[in-house]
Amino acid sequence: MPTQTTQRRTLAWFRDDLRTDDHRALHAAIDRGTAGFTAIFVATRDQWRRQHWGANRIAMVEGAVHDLKRRIEDCGGHLHVFEADADLPSLMRTLVEHWSIDEIHANREFGIYEDERDRSVESAITSVNATLVLHEDQTILPVREIRSGSGTPYTVFTPFKKTWLKRLAESSVDPRPCPRILAPLTLPPPLEQAVDPEDWPLEAGVTGLFPPGEETARSRVAAFLEEGLTHYDQKRDLPAIDGTSTLSPWLACGSISPRRILRDLRDRLGDDPASWSTGPSVWLSELVWREFYRHVMDGIPRLSMDRPLHGWTDGVVWRDAPDDLEAWRTGRTGVALVDAGMRQLAETGWMHNRVRMVVATFLTKHLLIDWRLGERFFMESLVDADFCSNNGGWQWAASTGTDAAPYFRVFNPDTQRDRFDQDSVYVGRWAPDHRSALPPSPIVDLKAARIRAIEAFKTAKQHASPVT
Ligand SMILES: Cc1cc2nc3c(=O)[nH]c(=O)nc-3n(C[C@H](O)[C@H](O)[C@H](O)COP(=O)(O)OP(=O)(O)OC[C@H]3O[C@@H](n4cnc5c(N)ncnc54)[C@H](O)[C@@H]3O)c2cc1C
């Protein structure tokens, strides 16, 4: 008796994963869509606003959607683009009905609001006999499965990384290029929410510095591995030089897969990270930090809801100081490295990691302003705004999160400047007024502010109930 292959029509739904290479949902949808395949992207602008995405992040996404549309056409298919928000579940149901879709494939995102959105889409399409299939794609390893000996998620990086490396040695994580689309669906989109991304009034972002798309991401990786990787460990903390990859804007919108990056590393250095030299090993650790913050966000859902990892820090009495907050936002604090960093952010949409730690510590400790206000401002400003890494970075700096050091370790921004910008090249570039004969005066006394912060944290800890 001849075997009958099941004939299915599938849809790939793109979100924060705007590429064709090594894309698990796309590839599964193409493989399984034997009777038809198509792809969609839905611009959910209200949701973007709720997530505090600013012009830079949106411009990066819109540019990446243009690029993606061309690439899917090169593979033989078509990307339909829509605008929707509260009506997203009904849009998906209409598409399923109109195109007779059996399965929608998407990559899972981290955060409870993303989960809720997916559940409501799932329930809308189940009622018309379609299935939503979610794939683990954002990370090299499925971070949901990594657990401590007691079965709980890790909240400290070092043991997480140890387990992660062990899992890596046991796993096959090779990337896969985009397969050819053999059964493209040619039906037009049925709805008025369909838009042509060419008509988008491109947000006034800074994407000139970060040209969106897969090609740029791949060539950035190649250039960094060639020129930056070997001495990464020595250069990564010096904000005045190009000592890091600046790949974060492309990783944030999914223009490149982390498994592709790992493959490129392994092709150069061999499969076993234990045999790599310090530069590449330290860079791999940074990619593992990205995975760690996704693991923590996934394992501890309250982090999605503006809550700290350490409950007792909810008791810290933050200052309501709008003028100080504004001075920080605009780079007018009178503290050289902080002002330079905030002005680099305003001008480029990006900031060096060392300086991100310094400005975040300054806001949350020296100014004693709630970390959530800093987190939000970064989301609004960064071209690489990424909910998990940003929340993780802010909570780390504010001592409300995963930093293993106690709250009374407070970076001094002047000492940090002496260590990492000795010749004031970075400060001179972004905040030249600090190198003038009459530099601005700091809005706080660093020593007194440090003591004030430590007292505020100490008091919160003393008054906390033992379970927090
Ligand atoms: C307060 C604060 C907020 C941050 N907000 C974001 C954010 O919104 N988006 C974002 O991508 N990163 C964020 N980071 C992490 C880090 O600063 C950036 O990822 C890094 O500066 C990007 O530069 P790069 O691509 O040259 O990194 P490289 O040093 O070349 O590292 C390679 C990649 O590893 C990942 N990575 C590196 N460092 C970290 C880290 N500490 N945490 C998580 N991932 C890391 C990034 O994806 C990065 O592109 C934040 C850090 C802090 C302290």
The ligand as a Gaussian input file, in Angstrom:
#p B3LYP/6-31G(d) Opt

LIG

0 1
 C       22.457000      48.493000      32.908000
 C       22.703000      47.596000      31.715000
 C       21.744000      47.522000      30.704000
 C       21.956000      46.692000      29.583000
 N       20.991000      46.638000      28.606000
 C       21.181000      45.812000      27.527000
 C       20.201000      45.729000      26.507000
 O       19.122000      46.353000      26.559000
 N       20.477000      44.933000      25.438000
 C       21.633000      44.208000      25.337000
 O       21.823000      43.494000      24.341000
 N       22.545000      44.248000      26.316000
 C       22.372000      45.027000      27.391000
 N       23.329000      45.089000      28.371000
 C       24.491000      44.185000      28.279000
 C       25.723000      44.743000      27.557000
 O       26.031000      46.017000      28.005000
 C       25.574000      44.779000      26.036000
 O       25.070000      43.547000      25.568000
 C       26.924000      45.022000      25.372000
 O       27.455000      46.245000      25.796000
 C       26.769000      45.007000      23.876000
 O       27.976000      45.318000      23.259000
 P       28.689000      44.295000      22.292000
 O       27.703000      43.758000      21.325000
 O       29.880000      44.977000      21.735000
 O       29.109000      43.159000      23.293000
 P       30.281000      42.085000      23.304000
 O       31.150000      42.422000      24.447000
 O       30.927000      41.940000      21.981000
 O       29.492000      40.754000      23.674000
 C       28.859000      39.937000      22.676000
 C       27.380000      39.789000      22.954000
 O       27.179000      39.168000      24.214000
 C       26.013000      39.691000      24.836000
 N       26.400000      40.364000      26.088000
 C       27.565000      40.981000      26.359000
 N       27.572000      41.431000      27.630000
 C       26.373000      41.112000      28.157000
 C       25.769000      41.308000      29.435000
 N       26.395000      41.922000      30.437000
 N       24.504000      40.865000      29.609000
 C       23.841000      40.223000      28.622000
 N       24.372000      40.005000      27.396000
 C       25.617000      40.440000      27.172000
 C       25.415000      40.708000      23.890000
 O       24.419000      40.090000      23.128000
 C       26.613000      41.103000      23.041000
 O       26.262000      41.580000      21.768000
 C       23.148000      45.927000      29.495000
 C       24.101000      46.009000      30.512000
 C       23.892000      46.840000      31.601000
 C       24.933000      46.923000      32.671000

